[in-house]
Amino acid sequence: MKRFKKYLGVGILVLGLLASGATIWAKEKLSVKETVETYKFLAEIYTKQKNFGKVIETYEKAVKLAPEDRGLHESLARIYREQKIYEKAILEYKKLIEINSENRGYYEDLAKCYFKLGKKGDATATLNKYLLEVKPNDSRACLGIGCTFKDNGMPEEAIRIFNKGIELEPGYYRLHYDLAGVYKKQGKFDEAIEEYKKVLELTPSDRDWYIRRAQESIIDIYKKQGRLDELAQELEKKLKDVEKGEVK
């Protein structure tokens, strides 16, 4: 609703002009800001109509008027990606990185475009640049970058990055959770179980979704190995130790 009100004034002008067949410039000279907002409003209409060629054309015109408008570049990059025009999306994400070099999402989305084009080297260089030059000591950055590698078929890179993040922040449960998932997918079940157990140990109680998923994954691994009885015995022993006061 807020977004609608934001564009309402210029939107009424657009709709009126479209109905009359006149051009914006023939009716009224708008400021650059007003013109850009009008283009944005028009792009919303074309989006609703699923006329994506017109959406792209509209944003391209707008960005020429306001080349430093981050929101315009974001919208244009997104529609390029959605329409699988990856080469042009890459140019937009590079521009966005020039505007804001600390936004991790731009690096990740740029890398995803490279992955779609089969350019794993460029994708890897992009992601490593962020970790090495922009956020070299940020465990949360390691989580995001590691997941991008994981989701794009580079598990060894993901493992390397997750482990780097764990070195920086050993108690961050999300890193252990995603690392465990990679190990499990690779069939490295012992390593996966070790990481899932760390998730159970480290995850705050208000993040119980991760606890449940880790438990389910441990059960799944033991079941695949025909060791569910062994797992049950481990848990029974743990509970008995608690009852005896042998566990804090």
N, C-alpha and C positions, 0 to 999 in steps of 0.2 A: 504494500500500500504506500509506504514512504517513497519507494522508488518511483511509483506511478505519479505521485504528487510532484516529485522533483522535476519530471519531464512534462508535466501537464501543460504548462504555459506554451512552451515551444511545440509541444505535440499537437495542440489545437491548431496552431498555425500550419503545421505540416499537413494535417488532415484536410484543412480547408483548402490549402493550395493544391493538394493532390486531387481533390474533388473538382476544382475549377480548371485543372490542367495547366495552371500557371507555374512558373518557377519561383523558388524562394527569392531569388535576386530581383525578379521583376516586381515583386510585391513590396518588399521591405529589405533594407540593408541591415543585416544582423551583425553583432560583434562576433569576433572569433569564438568566444566562449559560448554564445548563444547558438552559433552555427554548429559547433561541435556537439552541443547537447541535442540539437535537432537531428544530427546524424545518428546519435546514439538511440534516440527515440525511434527513428525510422528503422534502424537495425533491429530493434525489438519487434517491430511489426513484421519485418521480413522473417525473423526467427520463428514467430508464431505461425507464419505461413509456410515454414520449412523451405523458404526460397534462399538457400544458403549461398548461392552465387551472388545474389543481391546483398546479403549480409556482408560478405567479404568485400564487395565493391564499395559498400557504404563505409565500412571501417577503414578501408584503404584511403578513401577521400578524407575522412576525418583525421587520420593520423598525419596526413600531409599538412593539414592546418595546424595541428598541435603535436609536433614530433617528440616532445618531451612528456607527453601525457601517458603516464604509466598504465592507467586503466585501459586506454585505447590499445596499447601494445599487447596487454594481457588478453583482451578480448579477441584481437586479431590472431594472436598466437594460438589461442584456444580453438578458434573456428578452423584455422589451418590444420591443426592436429586432428580435429574431429573429422575433417574432410580428407585426411591423409595426404595433405600437401606439406610433407615434412620439410622439404628444403626451405620453403618460405617460413615455416614455423621456426626453424633453426635461426634464421636471420632475426626474427622477432625476439626470441629468447636471448640472443646475444645482445640485442639492443637493451633489453630489460636488465641484463647483468651490468651493462654500462651505466644504466640509471641507478640501480641499487645492487651493488656487488655482494651484499651480505645476505641476500634472500636465497635460502637453500632451495626453495621450490623451483626457482628459475634454472638452477644447475641440474636438478633432477629431471625437470621436464625437457630441458635441452638434451640431456643424456638419453631420455626415452625416445626422442626423435631419432637420434643417432642409432639406437638399438633397432628401431623400426626399419632403418635403411641398411641394417647389417654392418654398421660401422662401429664395431665393439671397441676398437682402439680409441676412436674419438670420444665415445661414451665414457670409457674408463678414464681417459685423460681429463675430461670435464669434471667427473666426480672426485677424482683424486686432487685436482686443483683446488676444489672447495675445501677439502680436508687439510691439505698441506698449506694453503696460502690464506684462506679466509677464517676457518675455524679449526686450527690444528690441535686444540686441546678440549674439544667439546664432545662429550660422550653422546649427547642427544643427536648431534650431527652424524656421529658414527652409526646410530640406529637408523636414521633416515637414509643415509647413503648405502648402508649395508642392505637394507630392504630393497632399494632400487636394484642393486646387483642381484639379489636373491630372486626378485620378480622377473628379471630379464635373462635368466639362464646362465648366471655366473656365480655358482655357489662357492667356489674357492675364494673368490674376491670377497664375497659376503662374509665368509668365515673369518677372513683376515681382518676385515673392518670391524666386525662384531667383537672380535678378541681385542682389537685396539681399544674399542670403547670400554670393554670390561677392565682393561688395564687402567684406564682413566677413572672409571667409577665401578668398582667391583660389585657394589650393592645394587646396581640398577637392574631390576628384575626383567625389564623389557628386553634388554640385550641378551640375557640368558635364555629367555623364551624364544626369541627369533633364532638364536644360534642353535638351540635344541631342535627347532623345526627343520633347519637345514641338515643337521646331522641325521635326523630321523628319515628325511627324504632320501638321503644318500645310503641308508642302510647301516649307518654307524650307530647301532643301538646303545652300546655301552656309553658312548659319549653323550648321546641324546638323553639317556636316563639321568646321567650326572647333572646335566644342565637343567632338566625339568625338576629335579630335586632341589636345585638352587632356587628355582622359581618358587617352589613351595615354601622354602625357607625365607626368602627375601620379600615376597610380594606383600604389600600392606593389605590388611583385611578388607578395606573398602575397594579393593581392586580384585574382588573374588572371581571375576570372569577368567583371569589368567590362572588362578588357582584351579578352577574347575577344568579348564582346557589342559593344563599340565597333568592333572590327575588322569583325565581321560586318555591322554597320550601315553602315559606310563602304563596304564592298563592295556592299551592297544599293543604296545611293544611286548609286554610280558605274555599277552595272549598269542601273539604271532610266534613267540618262542616256546609256547607250551609251558609257561612258567607261572601261571596265575596262582597256583597253590603256594609257590615260593613267595610271591608278593604278599599274599594273605598272611603267611606266617611271619614275614618281616613286620607287617603292621600290627599283628597280634602281639608280638614281642615288644614292640614299641609301646603299646598301650599297657602291657603288664609292667614295663619299666616305669611308666608314669605312675601307675598305681602304687608301686613300691617307693616312689619318691626318688628314683634314680635318674630322672630326667627333669631338667629345669623347665 
